[in-house]
Amino acid sequence: MSDIDKIKKLRKVTGAGFKDCNLALKEAKGDIEKANEILRVKGIAKASKKMSRDAKEGVIILSRNEKKVSLLEVNCETDFVGKNEDFIKFVKELSDLNNDCSSNLKKLDESLMHNKKSVNENLVALIAKIGEKITIGRAKTLENLNFRNFSYQHTIVKDNVSKLGVIVSLESKEKSEKIDVFGKQLAMHIAASNPIALTSDKIKKEVIDKEQELIAEELKNSGKTEEIAKKISLGKLKKFKDDNSLMTQDWVIEPKKKVKDIVSELGINDIIIKDFVRLKIGE
């Protein structure tokens, strides 16, 4: 086999550039397997150097089957890489594996991809090839037990790859076009309004505590009496809860009504919003 043929074969196997393959083969004295190992070690070293950098760009990928639907965040350093063909191919396969793993990231890291190598090994190789830090970020799976999942993606990069993704689950024995339309509209509402909980009592205590601190700081030098300041504080806190709880948000399609009003107007007694997830790059 000629040197050029060896380089071509090594490139096909590793995805590394011509120059790197040529140097590795020279170091390995023409042994392709040894050159492959040299490139792998160098790839890990390159990847390690890049992991201290910021990766604030990236994509959100949606995958689903009959039983469940998942969102996965994969971060990179630049929007340019977020549209790279190799990057997109990797994240699409990764997203399907994530759905299989129900967003168990440890299990995902160890899962084998089409090339029979682990996700972690492929990630290291991709970082070395592309030259940017790439990380697997947030992930969430909603299982389809007794309810139906609806989704929405905004700023589509390609197919099921976007910059923002939403999944919302509705439970009802009724199957109708009315529920289908509402489910799609609700997913779009969540994308636009960014609720942090389904209802106010489900907002995390640390989030409420932080908001109370901010309100107290705002009112500290207002000159208001303690009694009036307390009333204002309670009002502001209630507004914060209402604005950030899905059920009490203004419905984006008809802002004079709340989401809970729209649910009531559907006239479906057993309909319940079970859960939702919203992932956006940069948040």
GIBEL-V278627 format. One record per pair of residues at least 12 apart in sequence whose C-alpha atoms are under 10 Angstrom apart, sorted by the first residue. I is the first residue (numbers start at 1). J is the second residue. Records with the same first field share a line. If there is no record, write none. Layout:
I: J + J
This chain:
1: 30
2: 30
3: 22 + 25 + 26 + 30
4: 18 + 22
6: 21 + 22 + 25 + 30 + 31 + 32 + 35
7: 19 + 20 + 21 + 22 + 23 + 24 + 25 + 30 + 32 + 35
8: 21 + 22
9: 21 + 32
10: 22 + 24 + 25 + 32 + 33 + 35 + 36 + 39
11: 36
13: 32 + 36 + 115
14: 35 + 36 + 37 + 39 + 40 + 43 + 122 + 125 + 126 + 129
15: 39 + 86 + 125 + 126 + 128 + 129
16: 36 + 39 + 40 + 43 + 125 + 126 + 128 + 129 + 130
17: 129
20: 35 + 38 + 39 + 42
21: 35 + 36 + 38 + 39
22: 35
23: 35 + 38 + 39
24: 36 + 37 + 38 + 39 + 42
25: 38 + 39
39: 125 + 128
40: 121 + 124 + 125 + 128
41: 124 + 125
42: 125 + 128
43: 121 + 124 + 125 + 126 + 127 + 128 + 129 + 131
44: 121 + 123 + 124 + 125 + 127 + 128
45: 124 + 128
46: 124 + 125 + 127 + 128 + 129 + 131 + 132 + 133
47: 123 + 124 + 125 + 126 + 127 + 128 + 129 + 130 + 131 + 132 + 133 + 134
48: 124 + 127 + 128 + 133
49: 128 + 132 + 133
50: 127 + 128 + 131 + 132 + 133 + 134
51: 127 + 132 + 133 + 134 + 135
52: 133
53: 76 + 77 + 132 + 133 + 134
54: 75 + 76 + 77 + 78 + 132 + 133 + 134 + 135
55: 74 + 75 + 76 + 77 + 78 + 132 + 133 + 134 + 135 + 282
56: 74 + 75 + 76 + 77 + 78 + 79 + 133 + 134 + 135 + 281 + 282 + 283
57: 74 + 75 + 76 + 77 + 78 + 79 + 80 + 81 + 82 + 134 + 163 + 281 + 282
58: 73 + 74 + 75 + 76 + 77 + 78 + 79 + 80 + 81 + 82 + 83 + 87 + 91 + 134 + 135 + 136 + 137 + 161 + 162 + 163 + 280 + 281 + 282
59: 72 + 73 + 74 + 75 + 76 + 79 + 82 + 83 + 87 + 88 + 91 + 137 + 155 + 156 + 157 + 160 + 161 + 162 + 163 + 164 + 165 + 279 + 280 + 281 + 282
60: 72 + 73 + 74 + 75 + 91 + 92 + 95 + 137 + 138 + 139 + 153 + 154 + 156 + 157 + 160 + 161 + 162 + 163 + 164 + 165 + 166 + 278 + 279 + 280 + 281
61: 73 + 74 + 88 + 91 + 92 + 93 + 94 + 95 + 96 + 98 + 139 + 153 + 156 + 157 + 158 + 159 + 160 + 161 + 162 + 163 + 164 + 165 + 279
62: 92 + 95 + 96 + 98 + 99 + 140 + 141 + 151 + 152 + 153 + 159 + 160 + 161 + 162 + 164 + 165 + 166 + 167
63: 92 + 93 + 94 + 95 + 96 + 97 + 98 + 99 + 100 + 141 + 160 + 161
64: 95 + 96 + 98 + 99 + 100 + 141 + 142 + 143 + 149 + 151
65: 96 + 99 + 100 + 143 + 144
66: 143 + 144 + 145 + 148 + 149
67: 99 + 142 + 143 + 144 + 145 + 146 + 147 + 148 + 149
68: 99 + 100 + 102 + 141 + 142 + 143 + 144 + 145 + 148 + 149
69: 96 + 98 + 99 + 100 + 102 + 103 + 140 + 141 + 142 + 143 + 144 + 148 + 149 + 150 + 151 + 167 + 168 + 169
70: 95 + 96 + 98 + 99 + 100 + 101 + 102 + 103 + 139 + 140 + 141 + 142 + 143 + 151 + 165 + 166 + 167 + 277
71: 95 + 96 + 98 + 99 + 102 + 103 + 138 + 139 + 140 + 141 + 142 + 151 + 160 + 161 + 164 + 165 + 166 + 167 + 277 + 278 + 279
72: 91 + 92 + 94 + 95 + 96 + 98 + 99 + 103 + 136 + 137 + 138 + 139 + 140 + 141 + 161 + 165 + 279
73: 91 + 95 + 135 + 136 + 137 + 138 + 139 + 140 + 161 + 162 + 163 + 164 + 165 + 279 + 280 + 281
74: 87 + 90 + 91 + 94 + 95 + 134 + 135 + 136 + 137 + 138 + 139 + 281
75: 133 + 134 + 135 + 136 + 137 + 138 + 281 + 282
76: 127 + 132 + 133 + 134 + 135 + 136
77: 131 + 132 + 133 + 134 + 135
78: 132 + 133 + 134
81: 130 + 131 + 132 + 134
82: 134 + 157 + 161 + 162 + 163
83: 157 + 158 + 161 + 162
84: 130
86: 126 + 129 + 130
87: 123 + 126 + 127 + 130 + 134
88: 157 + 158 + 159 + 161
90: 113 + 119 + 122 + 123 + 126
91: 123 + 136 + 161
92: 158 + 159 + 160 + 161
93: 113 + 114 + 119
94: 108 + 109 + 111 + 112 + 113 + 119 + 123 + 136
95: 108 + 139 + 160 + 161
97: 109 + 111 + 112 + 113 + 119
98: 111 + 139 + 140 + 141
99: 139 + 140 + 141 + 142 + 143
100: 141
101: 141
102: 139 + 140 + 141 + 142 + 143
103: 138 + 139 + 140 + 141 + 142
104: 139 + 140 + 141
105: 136 + 137 + 138 + 139 + 140
107: 119
108: 120 + 136
109: 121 + 122 + 123 + 136
120: 136
123: 135 + 136
137: 281
138: 279 + 280 + 281
139: 277 + 279
140: 167 + 276 + 277 + 278 + 279
141: 167 + 276 + 277
142: 167 + 168 + 169 + 274 + 275 + 276 + 277
143: 169
144: 169 + 170 + 171
145: 171
146: 169 + 170 + 171 + 172 + 173
147: 168 + 169 + 170 + 171 + 172 + 173 + 271 + 272 + 273 + 274 + 275
148: 168 + 169 + 170 + 171 + 172 + 175 + 179 + 180 + 183 + 273 + 274
149: 167 + 168 + 169 + 170 + 171 + 180 + 183 + 184 + 187 + 274 + 275 + 276
150: 166 + 167 + 168 + 169 + 170 + 180 + 181 + 182 + 183 + 184 + 185 + 186 + 187 + 188 + 276
151: 165 + 166 + 167 + 168 + 169 + 183 + 184 + 185 + 186 + 187 + 188 + 191 + 276 + 277 + 278
152: 164 + 165 + 166 + 167 + 168 + 183 + 184 + 185 + 186 + 187 + 188 + 189 + 190 + 191 + 278
153: 165 + 166 + 167 + 187 + 188 + 191 + 278 + 279 + 280
154: 166 + 188 + 191 + 192 + 280
162: 280 + 281
163: 279 + 280 + 281 + 282
164: 191 + 278 + 279 + 280 + 281 + 282 + 283
165: 187 + 188 + 190 + 191 + 277 + 278 + 279 + 280 + 281
166: 186 + 187 + 188 + 189 + 190 + 191 + 194 + 276 + 277 + 278 + 279 + 280
167: 183 + 184 + 186 + 187 + 188 + 190 + 191 + 275 + 276 + 277 + 278 + 279
168: 183 + 184 + 186 + 187 + 188 + 190 + 273 + 274 + 275 + 276 + 277 + 278
169: 183 + 186 + 187 + 272 + 273 + 274 + 275 + 276 + 277
170: 182 + 183 + 186 + 271 + 272 + 273 + 274 + 275 + 276
171: 270 + 271 + 272 + 273 + 274 + 275
172: 268 + 269 + 270 + 271 + 272 + 273
173: 268 + 269 + 270 + 271
174: 268 + 269 + 270 + 271
178: 266 + 267 + 268
179: 263 + 266 + 268 + 271
182: 262 + 263 + 266
183: 273
185: 251 + 252 + 253
186: 246 + 251 + 252 + 253 + 259 + 262 + 263 + 273 + 276
187: 276 + 277 + 278
188: 252 + 253
189: 246 + 249 + 250 + 251 + 252 + 253 + 259
190: 246 + 249 + 251 + 252 + 276 + 277 + 278
191: 277 + 278 + 279 + 280
192: 252
193: 243 + 244 + 245 + 246 + 249 + 250 + 251 + 252
194: 243 + 244 + 245 + 246 + 249 + 277 + 278 + 279 + 280
195: 241 + 242 + 243 + 244 + 245 + 246 + 247 + 248 + 249 + 276 + 277 + 278
196: 241 + 243 + 244 + 245 + 246 + 276 + 277 + 278
197: 241 + 244 + 245 + 246 + 247 + 275 + 276 + 277
198: 244 + 245 + 246 + 247 + 248 + 249 + 273 + 274 + 275 + 276
199: 241 + 242 + 244 + 245 + 246 + 247 + 248 + 249
200: 238 + 240 + 241 + 242 + 243 + 244 + 245 + 246 + 247 + 248
201: 241 + 245
202: 241 + 245
203: 241 + 244 + 245
208: 237 + 240 + 241
211: 236 + 237 + 240 + 241
212: 233 + 234 + 236 + 237 + 240
214: 233
215: 229 + 232 + 233 + 234 + 236 + 237
216: 229 + 230 + 232 + 233
218: 233
219: 232 + 233
242: 258
245: 259
246: 258 + 259 + 260 + 273 + 276
247: 259 + 260 + 261 + 262 + 263 + 273
248: 260 + 261
250: 262
260: 273
